[in-house]
Amino acid sequence: MTLVQTHPKPRRHVDKDYLAYIRLQRCVVCNAPAPSVPHHVISRGAGGSDRQTVPVCWMCHAKIHAGYNIPKDELLKAGKRLEAKYSD
């Protein structure tokens, strides 16, 4: 008999204040003015948190979900810069 170790689903960090901050930022893709839509770079279903979001305009958000080629690592870098500003 083979035992398979189960891994609990990661707990997602929820931060409504941070999402409000993200909505006030310019789009990181096309630089459109606020308000922006918070895009979870790592999806919530995959264990992503609200701190792993970047601001995008509604048009860029639709393009991202339609497969528009924006490197995930670039979005994560932009998100880390914004998080650092938020923490200051």
Buried (B, 14 or more C-beta within 10 A) or exposed (E): EEEEEEEEEEEBEEBEEBBEBBBEBBBBBEEBEEBBBBBBBBEEEEEBBBBBBBBBBEBBBEBBEEEEEBEEEEBBBBBEEBBEEBEE
